[in-house]
Amino acid sequence: MKYTCLACGNIFYFSDNDQIKNAANLMMGNIYTLNQVKNLGKCPKCGSEAVSKKKVFFWIDKKGNCIDMEE
């Protein structure tokens, strides 16, 4: 997922694996794992929760360039 902060314009990415890790850490429920939970809808740069998100697919072309395509 591609997140764009509406306050500062920062672009950051989270994968499906990050969402799975968050869910697993919440389900475990002990002190260590609860400290590892991230707020995925919060900008890491400015801390604003005003973000827009889009699903993005990445692939590598024949020249080795990483190409992304928004859904």
All heavy atoms as TSV, in Angstrom:
chain	resi	resn	atom	element	x	y	z
A	1	MET	N	N	0.839	-1.167	0.000
A	1	MET	CA	C	0.000	0.000	0.000
A	1	MET	C	C	0.894	1.244	0.000
A	1	MET	O	O	1.887	1.295	0.695
A	1	MET	CB	C	-0.889	0.033	1.235
A	1	MET	CG	C	-1.883	-1.113	1.344
A	1	MET	SD	S	-3.134	-1.122	0.078
A	1	MET	CE	C	-4.172	0.186	0.583
A	2	LYS	N	N	0.506	2.193	-0.807
A	2	LYS	CA	C	1.231	3.462	-0.894
A	2	LYS	C	C	0.431	4.505	-0.136
A	2	LYS	O	O	-0.721	4.764	-0.446
A	2	LYS	CB	C	1.381	3.875	-2.356
A	2	LYS	CG	C	2.050	5.209	-2.565
A	2	LYS	CD	C	2.102	5.524	-4.056
A	2	LYS	CE	C	2.724	6.875	-4.316
A	2	LYS	NZ	N	2.760	7.163	-5.761
A	3	TYR	N	N	1.040	5.081	0.896
A	3	TYR	CA	C	0.392	6.096	1.706
A	3	TYR	C	C	1.000	7.454	1.372
A	3	TYR	O	O	2.212	7.578	1.235
A	3	TYR	CB	C	0.601	5.819	3.193
A	3	TYR	CG	C	-0.122	4.594	3.697
A	3	TYR	CD1	C	0.422	3.322	3.528
A	3	TYR	CD2	C	-1.337	4.703	4.332
A	3	TYR	CE1	C	-0.243	2.202	3.991
A	3	TYR	CE2	C	-2.000	3.582	4.807
A	3	TYR	CZ	C	-1.443	2.347	4.629
A	3	TYR	OH	O	-2.100	1.242	5.086
A	4	THR	N	N	0.165	8.469	1.254
A	4	THR	CA	C	0.613	9.831	1.026
A	4	THR	C	C	0.056	10.694	2.148
A	4	THR	O	O	-1.158	10.739	2.365
A	4	THR	CB	C	0.116	10.364	-0.328
A	4	THR	OG1	O	0.551	9.476	-1.357
A	4	THR	CG2	C	0.669	11.744	-0.603
A	5	CYS	N	N	0.950	11.372	2.861
A	5	CYS	CA	C	0.530	12.252	3.947
A	5	CYS	C	C	-0.050	13.528	3.347
A	5	CYS	O	O	0.576	14.173	2.507
A	5	CYS	CB	C	1.712	12.574	4.853
A	5	CYS	SG	S	1.278	13.671	6.221
A	6	LEU	N	N	-1.241	13.888	3.762
A	6	LEU	CA	C	-1.888	15.084	3.236
A	6	LEU	C	C	-1.361	16.352	3.900
A	6	LEU	O	O	-1.540	17.444	3.374
A	6	LEU	CB	C	-3.402	14.975	3.417
A	6	LEU	CG	C	-4.051	13.779	2.716
A	6	LEU	CD1	C	-5.522	13.699	3.054
A	6	LEU	CD2	C	-3.836	13.845	1.221
A	7	ALA	N	N	-0.687	16.223	5.055
A	7	ALA	CA	C	-0.168	17.386	5.763
A	7	ALA	C	C	1.209	17.801	5.230
A	7	ALA	O	O	1.434	18.972	4.932
A	7	ALA	CB	C	-0.090	17.094	7.259
A	8	CYS	N	N	2.132	16.835	5.083
A	8	CYS	CA	C	3.501	17.190	4.686
A	8	CYS	C	C	3.882	16.674	3.299
A	8	CYS	O	O	4.933	17.019	2.784
A	8	CYS	CB	C	4.510	16.689	5.716
A	8	CYS	SG	S	4.678	14.895	5.804
A	9	GLY	N	N	3.058	15.815	2.690
A	9	GLY	CA	C	3.348	15.297	1.353
A	9	GLY	C	C	4.304	14.118	1.328
A	9	GLY	O	O	4.714	13.682	0.258
A	10	ASN	N	N	4.665	13.580	2.482
A	10	ASN	CA	C	5.566	12.435	2.565
A	10	ASN	C	C	4.889	11.192	1.975
A	10	ASN	O	O	3.708	10.960	2.185
A	10	ASN	CB	C	5.946	12.185	4.028
A	10	ASN	CG	C	6.957	11.088	4.185
A	10	ASN	OD1	O	7.785	10.864	3.323
A	10	ASN	ND2	N	6.891	10.395	5.314
A	11	ILE	N	N	5.638	10.399	1.222
A	11	ILE	CA	C	5.136	9.152	0.651
A	11	ILE	C	C	5.842	8.000	1.347
A	11	ILE	O	O	7.066	7.969	1.433
A	11	ILE	CB	C	5.390	9.095	-0.871
A	11	ILE	CG1	C	4.625	10.221	-1.561
A	11	ILE	CG2	C	4.986	7.747	-1.427
A	11	ILE	CD1	C	4.924	10.348	-3.035
A	12	PHE	N	N	5.066	7.053	1.868
A	12	PHE	CA	C	5.643	5.894	2.537
A	12	PHE	C	C	4.822	4.668	2.177
A	12	PHE	O	O	3.693	4.773	1.719
A	12	PHE	CB	C	5.734	6.107	4.053
A	12	PHE	CG	C	4.448	6.514	4.723
A	12	PHE	CD1	C	3.692	5.581	5.397
A	12	PHE	CD2	C	4.009	7.821	4.688
A	12	PHE	CE1	C	2.516	5.945	6.021
A	12	PHE	CE2	C	2.830	8.200	5.309
A	12	PHE	CZ	C	2.083	7.259	5.977
A	13	TYR	N	N	5.422	3.507	2.352
A	13	TYR	CA	C	4.827	2.241	1.920
A	13	TYR	C	C	4.748	1.265	3.080
A	13	TYR	O	O	5.644	1.218	3.924
A	13	TYR	CB	C	5.673	1.602	0.811
A	13	TYR	CG	C	5.778	2.439	-0.427
A	13	TYR	CD1	C	6.801	3.368	-0.582
A	13	TYR	CD2	C	4.861	2.299	-1.461
A	13	TYR	CE1	C	6.904	4.134	-1.723
A	13	TYR	CE2	C	4.956	3.058	-2.613
A	13	TYR	CZ	C	5.979	3.978	-2.738
A	13	TYR	OH	O	6.075	4.733	-3.870
A	14	PHE	N	N	3.678	0.467	3.104
A	14	PHE	CA	C	3.551	-0.663	3.999
A	14	PHE	C	C	3.063	-1.841	3.179
A	14	PHE	O	O	2.199	-1.702	2.316
A	14	PHE	CB	C	2.566	-0.391	5.136
A	14	PHE	CG	C	3.094	0.541	6.190
A	14	PHE	CD1	C	2.524	1.780	6.379
A	14	PHE	CD2	C	4.158	0.189	6.983
A	14	PHE	CE1	C	2.998	2.640	7.335
A	14	PHE	CE2	C	4.653	1.037	7.946
A	14	PHE	CZ	C	4.062	2.270	8.122
A	15	SER	N	N	3.590	-3.020	3.463
A	15	SER	CA	C	3.205	-4.214	2.707
A	15	SER	C	C	2.147	-5.004	3.468
A	15	SER	O	O	1.799	-4.680	4.608
A	15	SER	CB	C	4.433	-5.090	2.467
A	15	SER	OG	O	4.885	-5.633	3.684
A	16	ASP	N	N	1.654	-6.040	2.838
A	16	ASP	CA	C	0.707	-6.939	3.496
A	16	ASP	C	C	1.362	-7.631	4.676
A	16	ASP	O	O	0.706	-7.938	5.671
A	16	ASP	CB	C	0.177	-7.975	2.513
A	16	ASP	CG	C	-0.710	-7.359	1.445
A	16	ASP	OD1	O	-1.280	-6.274	1.700
A	16	ASP	OD2	O	-0.836	-7.958	0.364
A	17	ASN	N	N	2.674	-7.880	4.587
A	17	ASN	CA	C	3.392	-8.516	5.692
A	17	ASN	C	C	3.367	-7.643	6.938
A	17	ASN	O	O	3.295	-8.153	8.056
A	17	ASN	CB	C	4.833	-8.813	5.296
A	17	ASN	CG	C	4.942	-9.904	4.271
A	17	ASN	OD1	O	4.034	-10.717	4.128
A	17	ASN	ND2	N	6.036	-9.934	3.544
A	18	ASP	N	N	3.457	-6.315	6.773
A	18	ASP	CA	C	3.394	-5.413	7.919
A	18	ASP	C	C	2.029	-5.492	8.604
A	18	ASP	O	O	1.943	-5.471	9.831
A	18	ASP	CB	C	3.668	-3.970	7.484
A	18	ASP	CG	C	5.086	-3.775	6.985
A	18	ASP	OD1	O	6.006	-4.407	7.533
A	18	ASP	OD2	O	5.268	-2.985	6.041
A	19	GLN	N	N	0.974	-5.608	7.822
A	19	GLN	CA	C	-0.364	-5.731	8.398
A	19	GLN	C	C	-0.522	-7.059	9.129
A	19	GLN	O	O	-1.135	-7.114	10.196
A	19	GLN	CB	C	-1.417	-5.588	7.301
A	19	GLN	CG	C	-1.442	-4.202	6.699
A	19	GLN	CD	C	-2.370	-4.083	5.508
A	19	GLN	OE1	O	-2.868	-5.085	4.997
A	19	GLN	NE2	N	-2.598	-2.863	5.070
A	20	ILE	N	N	0.058	-8.119	8.590
A	20	ILE	CA	C	-0.010	-9.432	9.237
A	20	ILE	C	C	0.783	-9.419	10.543
A	20	ILE	O	O	0.329	-9.953	11.558
A	20	ILE	CB	C	0.499	-10.526	8.279
A	20	ILE	CG1	C	-0.482	-10.691	7.118
A	20	ILE	CG2	C	0.705	-11.846	9.008
A	20	ILE	CD1	C	0.030	-11.548	5.991
A	21	LYS	N	N	1.959	-8.792	10.533
A	21	LYS	CA	C	2.763	-8.689	11.764
A	21	LYS	C	C	2.020	-7.918	12.833
A	21	LYS	O	O	2.054	-8.283	14.012
A	21	LYS	CB	C	4.096	-8.002	11.469
A	21	LYS	CG	C	5.104	-8.864	10.771
A	21	LYS	CD	C	6.382	-8.091	10.542
A	21	LYS	CE	C	7.353	-8.839	9.670
A	21	LYS	NZ	N	8.564	-8.061	9.387
A	22	ASN	N	N	1.353	-6.822	12.458
A	22	ASN	CA	C	0.579	-6.049	13.422
A	22	ASN	C	C	-0.529	-6.886	14.042
A	22	ASN	O	O	-0.733	-6.860	15.249
A	22	ASN	CB	C	-0.033	-4.816	12.748
A	22	ASN	CG	C	0.709	-3.555	13.056
A	22	ASN	OD1	O	1.681	-3.557	13.783
A	22	ASN	ND2	N	0.249	-2.472	12.485
A	23	ALA	N	N	-1.250	-7.623	13.220
A	23	ALA	CA	C	-2.337	-8.460	13.722
A	23	ALA	C	C	-1.803	-9.540	14.657
A	23	ALA	O	O	-2.396	-9.800	15.713
A	23	ALA	CB	C	-3.092	-9.080	12.556
A	24	ALA	N	N	-0.683	-10.145	14.306
A	24	ALA	CA	C	-0.094	-11.188	15.158
A	24	ALA	C	C	0.367	-10.606	16.482
A	24	ALA	O	O	0.171	-11.214	17.534
A	24	ALA	CB	C	1.065	-11.853	14.432
A	25	ASN	N	N	0.984	-9.419	16.445
A	25	ASN	CA	C	1.434	-8.785	17.685
A	25	ASN	C	C	0.263	-8.414	18.583
A	25	ASN	O	O	0.347	-8.532	19.804
A	25	ASN	CB	C	2.274	-7.540	17.379
A	25	ASN	CG	C	3.651	-7.888	16.858
A	25	ASN	OD1	O	4.156	-8.969	17.113
A	25	ASN	ND2	N	4.251	-6.987	16.116
A	26	LEU	N	N	-0.834	-7.982	18.008
A	26	LEU	CA	C	-2.020	-7.664	18.807
A	26	LEU	C	C	-2.636	-8.909	19.418
A	26	LEU	O	O	-3.108	-8.886	20.556
A	26	LEU	CB	C	-3.058	-6.947	17.942
A	26	LEU	CG	C	-2.781	-5.485	17.648
A	26	LEU	CD1	C	-3.771	-4.958	16.630
A	26	LEU	CD2	C	-2.851	-4.667	18.916
A	27	MET	N	N	-2.605	-10.019	18.677
A	27	MET	CA	C	-3.208	-11.254	19.166
A	27	MET	C	C	-2.391	-11.881	20.282
A	27	MET	O	O	-2.952	-12.508	21.173
A	27	MET	CB	C	-3.409	-12.234	18.022
A	27	MET	CG	C	-4.458	-11.768	17.035
A	27	MET	SD	S	-4.501	-12.770	15.580
A	27	MET	CE	C	-5.755	-13.943	16.040
A	28	MET	N	N	-1.068	-11.717	20.232
A	28	MET	CA	C	-0.217	-12.277	21.291
A	28	MET	C	C	-0.521	-11.610	22.624
A	28	MET	O	O	-0.674	-12.277	23.628
A	28	MET	CB	C	1.256	-12.075	20.946
A	28	MET	CG	C	1.715	-12.913	19.819
A	28	MET	SD	S	2.750	-14.155	20.484
A	28	MET	CE	C	3.522	-14.759	19.055
A	29	GLY	N	N	-0.545	-10.286	22.613
A	29	GLY	CA	C	-1.009	-9.544	23.776
A	29	GLY	C	C	-0.039	-9.384	24.932
A	29	GLY	O	O	-0.428	-8.868	25.963
A	30	ASN	N	N	1.231	-9.789	24.806
A	30	ASN	CA	C	2.142	-9.540	25.915
A	30	ASN	C	C	2.827	-8.175	25.741
A	30	ASN	O	O	2.698	-7.532	24.712
A	30	ASN	CB	C	3.155	-10.678	26.090
A	30	ASN	CG	C	4.073	-10.855	24.902
A	30	ASN	OD1	O	4.356	-9.915	24.174
A	30	ASN	ND2	N	4.531	-12.074	24.698
A	31	ILE	N	N	3.535	-7.720	26.744
A	31	ILE	CA	C	4.106	-6.367	26.754
A	31	ILE	C	C	5.060	-6.154	25.581
A	31	ILE	O	O	5.022	-5.117	24.934
A	31	ILE	CB	C	4.843	-6.106	28.087
A	31	ILE	CG1	C	3.879	-6.204	29.264
A	31	ILE	CG2	C	5.543	-4.768	28.073
A	31	ILE	CD1	C	2.823	-5.131	29.292
A	32	TYR	N	N	5.900	-7.126	25.287
A	32	TYR	CA	C	6.885	-6.968	24.213
A	32	TYR	C	C	6.206	-6.811	22.855
A	32	TYR	O	O	6.551	-5.923	22.085
A	32	TYR	CB	C	7.852	-8.156	24.180
A	32	TYR	CG	C	8.827	-8.074	23.047
A	32	TYR	CD1	C	9.884	-7.177	23.077
A	32	TYR	CD2	C	8.673	-8.870	21.914
A	32	TYR	CE1	C	10.770	-7.072	22.027
A	32	TYR	CE2	C	9.550	-8.777	20.858
A	32	TYR	CZ	C	10.606	-7.889	20.928
A	32	TYR	OH	O	11.471	-7.776	19.877
A	33	THR	N	N	5.244	-7.664	22.556
A	33	THR	CA	C	4.611	-7.601	21.237
A	33	THR	C	C	3.710	-6.378	21.098
A	33	THR	O	O	3.588	-5.823	20.010
A	33	THR	CB	C	3.801	-8.872	20.934
A	33	THR	OG1	O	2.798	-9.035	21.932
A	33	THR	CG2	C	4.699	-10.086	20.873
A	34	LEU	N	N	3.098	-5.927	22.171
A	34	LEU	CA	C	2.258	-4.725	22.083
A	34	LEU	C	C	3.100	-3.479	21.821
A	34	LEU	O	O	2.625	-2.518	21.217
A	34	LEU	CB	C	1.425	-4.560	23.349
A	34	LEU	CG	C	0.310	-5.588	23.530
A	34	LEU	CD1	C	-0.396	-5.378	24.855
A	34	LEU	CD2	C	-0.671	-5.543	22.383
A	35	ASN	N	N	4.363	-3.494	22.252
A	35	ASN	CA	C	5.255	-2.372	21.957
A	35	ASN	C	C	5.697	-2.366	20.500
A	35	ASN	O	O	6.175	-1.352	20.007
A	35	ASN	CB	C	6.488	-2.402	22.864
A	35	ASN	CG	C	6.162	-2.009	24.274
A	35	ASN	OD1	O	5.200	-1.291	24.517
A	35	ASN	ND2	N	6.956	-2.478	25.218
A	36	GLN	N	N	5.560	-3.493	19.803
A	36	GLN	CA	C	5.975	-3.602	18.403
A	36	GLN	C	C	4.869	-3.199	17.424
A	36	GLN	O	O	5.112	-3.111	16.232
A	36	GLN	CB	C	6.411	-5.048	18.094
A	36	GLN	CG	C	7.530	-5.557	18.961
A	36	GLN	CD	C	8.802	-4.769	18.778
A	36	GLN	OE1	O	9.161	-4.429	17.664
A	36	GLN	NE2	N	9.478	-4.476	19.861
A	37	VAL	N	N	3.660	-2.932	17.908
A	37	VAL	CA	C	2.537	-2.599	17.037
A	37	VAL	C	C	2.733	-1.197	16.467
A	37	VAL	O	O	3.067	-0.259	17.183
A	37	VAL	CB	C	1.202	-2.679	17.813
A	37	VAL	CG1	C	0.052	-2.188	16.961
A	37	VAL	CG2	C	0.960	-4.096	18.264
A	38	LYS	N	N	2.550	-1.066	15.140
A	38	LYS	CA	C	2.680	0.215	14.455
A	38	LYS	C	C	1.300	0.721	14.053
A	38	LYS	O	O	0.424	-0.054	13.706
A	38	LYS	CB	C	3.498	0.070	13.170
A	38	LYS	CG	C	4.910	-0.351	13.357
A	38	LYS	CD	C	5.575	-0.481	11.994
A	38	LYS	CE	C	6.950	-1.057	12.097
A	38	LYS	NZ	N	7.547	-1.276	10.772
A	39	ASN	N	N	1.131	2.036	14.074
A	39	ASN	CA	C	-0.079	2.632	13.524
A	39	ASN	C	C	0.192	2.862	12.049
A	39	ASN	O	O	0.906	3.778	11.665
A	39	ASN	CB	C	-0.394	3.951	14.239
A	39	ASN	CG	C	-1.694	4.553	13.775
A	39	ASN	OD1	O	-2.345	4.042	12.860
A	39	ASN	ND2	N	-2.082	5.640	14.398
A	40	LEU	N	N	-0.359	2.015	11.191
A	40	LEU	CA	C	-0.059	2.069	9.763
A	40	LEU	C	C	-0.703	3.270	9.080
A	40	LEU	O	O	-0.307	3.628	7.985
A	40	LEU	CB	C	-0.495	0.779	9.084
A	40	LEU	CG	C	0.177	-0.497	9.579
A	40	LEU	CD1	C	-0.335	-1.695	8.802
A	40	LEU	CD2	C	1.679	-0.408	9.484
A	41	GLY	N	N	-1.659	3.898	9.711
A	41	GLY	CA	C	-2.311	5.050	9.118
A	41	GLY	C	C	-1.769	6.364	9.634
A	41	GLY	O	O	-2.458	7.374	9.629
A	42	LYS	N	N	-0.520	6.365	10.104
A	42	LYS	CA	C	0.090	7.556	10.686
A	42	LYS	C	C	1.412	7.831	9.977
A	42	LYS	O	O	2.218	6.938	9.793
A	42	LYS	CB	C	0.320	7.322	12.176
A	42	LYS	CG	C	0.798	8.507	12.937
A	42	LYS	CD	C	0.872	8.168	14.420
A	42	LYS	CE	C	1.343	9.344	15.210
A	42	LYS	NZ	N	1.443	9.021	16.636
A	43	CYS	N	N	1.633	9.080	9.574
A	43	CYS	CA	C	2.860	9.447	8.868
A	43	CYS	C	C	4.061	9.321	9.801
A	43	CYS	O	O	4.054	9.882	10.895
A	43	CYS	CB	C	2.742	10.879	8.351
A	43	CYS	SG	S	4.223	11.496	7.535
A	44	PRO	N	N	5.112	8.584	9.393
A	44	PRO	CA	C	6.294	8.442	10.253
A	44	PRO	C	C	7.114	9.731	10.343
A	44	PRO	O	O	7.887	9.907	11.274
A	44	PRO	CB	C	7.095	7.325	9.591
A	44	PRO	CG	C	6.611	7.262	8.203
A	44	PRO	CD	C	5.200	7.770	8.200
A	45	LYS	N	N	6.936	10.645	9.408
A	45	LYS	CA	C	7.715	11.882	9.387
A	45	LYS	C	C	7.127	12.955	10.306
A	45	LYS	O	O	7.829	13.501	11.143
A	45	LYS	CB	C	7.813	12.405	7.955
A	45	LYS	CG	C	8.704	13.604	7.795
A	45	LYS	CD	C	8.813	13.992	6.333
A	45	LYS	CE	C	9.698	15.210	6.157
A	45	LYS	NZ	N	9.747	15.624	4.754
A	46	CYS	N	N	5.821	13.241	10.148
A	46	CYS	CA	C	5.234	14.338	10.922
A	46	CYS	C	C	4.229	13.866	11.971
A	46	CYS	O	O	3.830	14.646	12.826
A	46	CYS	CB	C	4.579	15.355	9.988
A	46	CYS	SG	S	3.073	14.770	9.181
A	47	GLY	N	N	3.793	12.611	11.907
A	47	GLY	CA	C	2.864	12.074	12.891
A	47	GLY	C	C	1.399	12.344	12.583
A	47	GLY	O	O	0.536	12.029	13.395
A	48	SER	N	N	1.093	12.916	11.449
A	48	SER	CA	C	-0.287	13.215	11.081
A	48	SER	C	C	-1.019	11.943	10.680
A	48	SER	O	O	-0.446	11.045	10.081
A	48	SER	CB	C	-0.309	14.208	9.919
A	48	SER	OG	O	-1.626	14.392	9.459
A	49	GLU	N	N	-2.297	11.878	11.014
A	49	GLU	CA	C	-3.105	10.730	10.613
A	49	GLU	C	C	-3.942	11.037	9.379
A	49	GLU	O	O	-4.777	10.229	8.985
A	49	GLU	CB	C	-3.980	10.281	11.773
A	49	GLU	CG	C	-3.165	9.669	12.897
A	49	GLU	CD	C	-4.008	9.035	13.979
A	49	GLU	OE1	O	-5.242	8.977	13.826
A	49	GLU	OE2	O	-3.432	8.604	14.977
A	50	ALA	N	N	-3.719	12.198	8.770
A	50	ALA	CA	C	-4.423	12.565	7.540
A	50	ALA	C	C	-3.632	12.019	6.358
A	50	ALA	O	O	-2.737	12.659	5.837
A	50	ALA	CB	C	-4.560	14.078	7.436
A	51	VAL	N	N	-3.933	10.782	5.971
A	51	VAL	CA	C	-3.210	10.126	4.884
A	51	VAL	C	C	-4.209	9.559	3.877
A	51	VAL	O	O	-5.344	9.240	4.217
A	51	VAL	CB	C	-2.289	8.988	5.391
A	51	VAL	CG1	C	-1.187	9.512	6.274
A	51	VAL	CG2	C	-3.079	7.931	6.113
A	52	SER	N	N	-3.775	9.480	2.643
A	52	SER	CA	C	-4.551	8.766	1.630
A	52	SER	C	C	-3.770	7.520	1.259
A	52	SER	O	O	-2.545	7.512	1.294
A	52	SER	CB	C	-4.787	9.646	0.406
A	52	SER	OG	O	-3.572	9.908	-0.255
A	53	LYS	N	N	-4.480	6.448	0.920
A	53	LYS	CA	C	-3.783	5.211	0.592
A	53	LYS	C	C	-4.298	4.654	-0.720
A	53	LYS	O	O	-5.464	4.808	-1.070
A	53	LYS	CB	C	-3.916	4.178	1.708
A	53	LYS	CG	C	-5.305	3.695	1.985
A	53	LYS	CD	C	-5.283	2.684	3.106
A	53	LYS	CE	C	-6.674	2.164	3.358
A	53	LYS	NZ	N	-6.674	1.137	4.382
A	54	LYS	N	N	-3.372	4.031	-1.440
A	54	LYS	CA	C	-3.682	3.392	-2.710
A	54	LYS	C	C	-2.950	2.071	-2.766
A	54	LYS	O	O	-1.843	1.935	-2.262
A	54	LYS	CB	C	-3.223	4.258	-3.881
A	54	LYS	CG	C	-3.955	5.563	-4.013
A	54	LYS	CD	C	-3.453	6.336	-5.190
A	54	LYS	CE	C	-4.177	7.670	-5.270
A	54	LYS	NZ	N	-3.659	8.509	-6.335
A	55	LYS	N	N	-3.589	1.088	-3.395
A	55	LYS	CA	C	-2.940	-0.207	-3.590
A	55	LYS	C	C	-1.981	-0.090	-4.760
A	55	LYS	O	O	-2.326	0.425	-5.814
A	55	LYS	CB	C	-3.972	-1.289	-3.848
A	55	LYS	CG	C	-3.376	-2.685	-3.861
A	55	LYS	CD	C	-4.450	-3.714	-3.945
A	55	LYS	CE	C	-4.762	-4.115	-2.525
A	55	LYS	NZ	N	-5.570	-5.320	-2.440
A	56	VAL	N	N	-0.745	-0.548	-4.577
A	56	VAL	CA	C	0.301	-0.431	-5.588
A	56	VAL	C	C	0.895	-1.808	-5.835
A	56	VAL	O	O	1.101	-2.587	-4.908
A	56	VAL	CB	C	1.406	0.539	-5.118
A	56	VAL	CG1	C	2.505	0.654	-6.135
A	56	VAL	CG2	C	0.836	1.906	-4.825
A	57	PHE	N	N	1.170	-2.100	-7.094
A	57	PHE	CA	C	1.838	-3.342	-7.471
A	57	PHE	C	C	3.215	-3.010	-8.004
A	57	PHE	O	O	3.387	-2.058	-8.762
A	57	PHE	CB	C	1.026	-4.073	-8.545
A	57	PHE	CG	C	-0.347	-4.447	-8.092
A	57	PHE	CD1	C	-1.448	-3.685	-8.435
A	57	PHE	CD2	C	-0.529	-5.558	-7.303
A	57	PHE	CE1	C	-2.711	-4.022	-8.003
A	57	PHE	CE2	C	-1.791	-5.912	-6.860
A	57	PHE	CZ	C	-2.888	-5.144	-7.211
A	58	PHE	N	N	4.228	-3.770	-7.609
A	58	PHE	CA	C	5.597	-3.576	-8.066
A	58	PHE	C	C	6.040	-4.777	-8.876
A	58	PHE	O	O	5.673	-5.905	-8.575
A	58	PHE	CB	C	6.559	-3.433	-6.876
A	58	PHE	CG	C	6.388	-2.171	-6.107
A	58	PHE	CD1	C	5.644	-2.146	-4.946
A	58	PHE	CD2	C	6.981	-1.007	-6.538
A	58	PHE	CE1	C	5.480	-0.977	-4.231
A	58	PHE	CE2	C	6.827	0.163	-5.834
A	58	PHE	CZ	C	6.077	0.176	-4.676
A	59	TRP	N	N	6.823	-4.532	-9.891
A	59	TRP	CA	C	7.453	-5.614	-10.621
A	59	TRP	C	C	8.755	-5.107	-11.211
A	59	TRP	O	O	8.998	-3.916	-11.297
A	59	TRP	CB	C	6.542	-6.210	-11.685
A	59	TRP	CG	C	6.285	-5.337	-12.876
A	59	TRP	CD1	C	7.021	-5.263	-14.013
A	59	TRP	CD2	C	5.226	-4.405	-13.043
A	59	TRP	NE1	N	6.489	-4.351	-14.879
A	59	TRP	CE2	C	5.384	-3.806	-14.301
A	59	TRP	CE3	C	4.167	-4.007	-12.253
A	59	TRP	CZ2	C	4.515	-2.838	-14.773
A	59	TRP	CZ3	C	3.306	-3.057	-12.738
A	59	TRP	CH2	C	3.485	-2.494	-13.984
A	60	ILE	N	N	9.596	-6.017	-11.618
A	60	ILE	CA	C	10.902	-5.710	-12.194
A	60	ILE	C	C	10.839	-5.987	-13.694
A	60	ILE	O	O	10.464	-7.079	-14.108
A	60	ILE	CB	C	12.016	-6.572	-11.558
A	60	ILE	CG1	C	11.991	-6.456	-10.030
A	60	ILE	CG2	C	13.367	-6.205	-12.122
A	60	ILE	CD1	C	12.288	-5.087	-9.503
A	61	ASP	N	N	11.226	-4.986	-14.513
A	61	ASP	CA	C	11.208	-5.203	-15.961
A	61	ASP	C	C	12.486	-5.914	-16.400
A	61	ASP	O	O	13.342	-6.257	-15.581
A	61	ASP	CB	C	11.002	-3.889	-16.719
A	61	ASP	CG	C	12.154	-2.919	-16.564
A	61	ASP	OD1	O	13.134	-3.237	-15.871
A	61	ASP	OD2	O	12.070	-1.822	-17.144
A	62	LYS	N	N	12.657	-6.156	-17.698
A	62	LYS	CA	C	13.794	-6.920	-18.208
A	62	LYS	C	C	15.122	-6.214	-17.992
A	62	LYS	O	O	16.153	-6.854	-17.926
A	62	LYS	CB	C	13.602	-7.198	-19.699
A	62	LYS	CG	C	12.489	-8.163	-19.962
A	62	LYS	CD	C	12.340	-8.464	-21.440
A	62	LYS	CE	C	11.208	-9.425	-21.689
A	62	LYS	NZ	N	11.030	-9.718	-23.099
A	63	LYS	N	N	15.109	-4.891	-17.870
A	63	LYS	CA	C	16.342	-4.130	-17.623
A	63	LYS	C	C	16.710	-4.065	-16.143
A	63	LYS	O	O	17.746	-3.528	-15.798
A	63	LYS	CB	C	16.193	-2.725	-18.179
A	63	LYS	CG	C	16.040	-2.683	-19.686
A	63	LYS	CD	C	15.901	-1.272	-20.172
A	63	LYS	CE	C	15.693	-1.243	-21.670
A	63	LYS	NZ	N	15.502	0.125	-22.169
A	64	GLY	N	N	15.837	-4.557	-15.277
A	64	GLY	CA	C	16.116	-4.550	-13.837
A	64	GLY	C	C	15.557	-3.341	-13.128
A	64	GLY	O	O	15.870	-3.112	-11.965
A	65	ASN	N	N	14.732	-2.556	-13.787
A	65	ASN	CA	C	14.131	-1.374	-13.163
A	65	ASN	C	C	12.889	-1.782	-12.388
A	65	ASN	O	O	12.087	-2.576	-12.831
A	65	ASN	CB	C	13.748	-0.340	-14.225
A	65	ASN	CG	C	14.953	0.138	-15.006
A	65	ASN	OD1	O	16.010	0.333	-14.452
A	65	ASN	ND2	N	14.768	0.309	-16.303
A	66	CYS	N	N	12.705	-1.170	-11.231
A	66	CYS	CA	C	11.520	-1.408	-10.418
A	66	CYS	C	C	10.422	-0.477	-10.902
A	66	CYS	O	O	10.598	0.734	-10.968
A	66	CYS	CB	C	11.828	-1.155	-8.954
A	66	CYS	SG	S	10.426	-1.474	-7.877
A	67	ILE	N	N	9.285	-1.046	-11.262
A	67	ILE	CA	C	8.177	-0.279	-11.803
A	67	ILE	C	C	6.970	-0.480	-10.903
A	67	ILE	O	O	6.675	-1.604	-10.496
A	67	ILE	CB	C	7.841	-0.737	-13.248
A	67	ILE	CG1	C	9.067	-0.530	-14.131
A	67	ILE	CG2	C	6.643	0.000	-13.787
A	67	ILE	CD1	C	8.914	-1.083	-15.513
A	68	ASP	N	N	6.303	0.608	-10.574
A	68	ASP	CA	C	5.095	0.477	-9.757
A	68	ASP	C	C	3.887	0.943	-10.570
A	68	ASP	O	O	3.989	1.777	-11.449
A	68	ASP	CB	C	5.190	1.243	-8.447
A	68	ASP	CG	C	5.299	2.742	-8.642
A	68	ASP	OD1	O	5.694	3.182	-9.726
A	68	ASP	OD2	O	4.979	3.469	-7.691
A	69	MET	N	N	2.742	0.354	-10.245
A	69	MET	CA	C	1.521	0.708	-10.938
A	69	MET	C	C	0.419	0.801	-9.904
A	69	MET	O	O	0.180	-0.140	-9.140
A	69	MET	CB	C	1.175	-0.368	-11.954
A	69	MET	CG	C	-0.056	-0.099	-12.756
A	69	MET	SD	S	-0.331	-1.397	-13.950
A	69	MET	CE	C	-1.943	-1.926	-13.452
A	70	GLU	N	N	-0.227	1.943	-9.822
A	70	GLU	CA	C	-1.307	2.125	-8.867
A	70	GLU	C	C	-2.579	1.502	-9.412
A	70	GLU	O	O	-2.812	1.501	-10.614
A	70	GLU	CB	C	-1.524	3.601	-8.570
A	70	GLU	CG	C	-0.352	4.224	-7.863
A	70	GLU	CD	C	-0.556	5.692	-7.564
A	70	GLU	OE1	O	-1.666	6.205	-7.802
A	70	GLU	OE2	O	0.386	6.318	-7.103
A	71	GLU	N	N	-3.377	0.971	-8.522
A	71	GLU	CA	C	-4.629	0.329	-8.915
A	71	GLU	C	C	-5.672	1.348	-9.279
A	71	GLU	O	O	-5.788	2.392	-8.775
A	71	GLU	CB	C	-5.130	-0.556	-7.784
A	71	GLU	CG	C	-6.325	-1.363	-8.145
A	71	GLU	CD	C	-6.696	-2.288	-7.014
A	71	GLU	OE1	O	-7.274	-1.814	-6.037
A	71	GLU	OE2	O	-6.357	-3.466	-7.127
